[in-house]
Amino acid sequence: MSGICDGRVVVVTGAGRGLGRAHALAFAAEGARLVVNDLGVGLDGTPGPGSPAVRVAEEIRAAGGEAVAHGGDIATSDGAASLVATALETYGRLDTLVNNAGFLRDRMLVNLDEGDWDDVLRVHLKGHFLPLKHAAAHWRTEAKAGRTPAARIVNTSSGAGLLGSVGQGNYSAAKAGIVALTLVAAAELGRYGVQVNAIAPAARTRMTERTFAETMTAPAAGFDAMAPENVSPLVVWLGSPASAGVTGRVFETEGGRITVMEGWHRGPTADKGGRWSAGEAGEAALKLLGEAEVPGAVYGA
């Protein structure tokens, strides 16, 4: 296998199914050597039978590629460290990290308990931070030794993190945090040869096919816009040397559509030059809101 990732070593978390599996297979098809991570748990985060990571690694090898499985919990420091160590011990290098692992525990806010909040933020947000931290530490060491890498990190946010989603307060908060983490990482790690971007994908996965069953149903014929394989080409490009100079960006991708998302930026402004009274501040705020763009609708509203 050869392509735009020929010879690169790529780690994909949550790669046993859905988007992660599609990413891993697409990277392998472009010549990458893979570390396929998946804890092998159910939708609610509890352990499931078998090892999806092993199955995907075997699938890649059967197609002529190179892949090893990793079953550690990347939301722990030890698990994230062993993920990076697996790449280095197996292939002697690490070039790209794709943070993709996650699960759902959807509830309306008044029914959302503390455990469901903590678990979702742990897997999504902490599960992005820790692999990123350990990979970045390796690349910083390489850069300081005069071996500055062409390293790439691709994080996985969501439209829920950009616009919000009714019934997904914990998931939306975690995915919004991933966007902020992406921006900070891009700013901090560029000096070490690391580019960091994020995607907000829409695709049919175990997480979405129940929550959005009607829109996620595969068509009987024609282009399957919700197939996870539609998202992977952009991820592969972002994880390759071909994306040089692209960092700190968020891309929405769905079917055949790619959109550069433009986040918070300063809109209409009023400056009194002194302290406002509450009434004055309210009048100014209403005037500014009349001049501002209408925000996108929250999903499910």
Beta strands, then each sheet from edge to edge (+ up, - down):
strand 1: 9-12
strand 2: 33-37
strand 3: 66-70
strand 4: 96-98
strand 5: 151-156
strand 6: 194-202
strand 7: 250-254
strand 8: 257-260
sheet 1: 3+ 2+ 1+ 4+ 5+ 6+ 7+ 8-
end
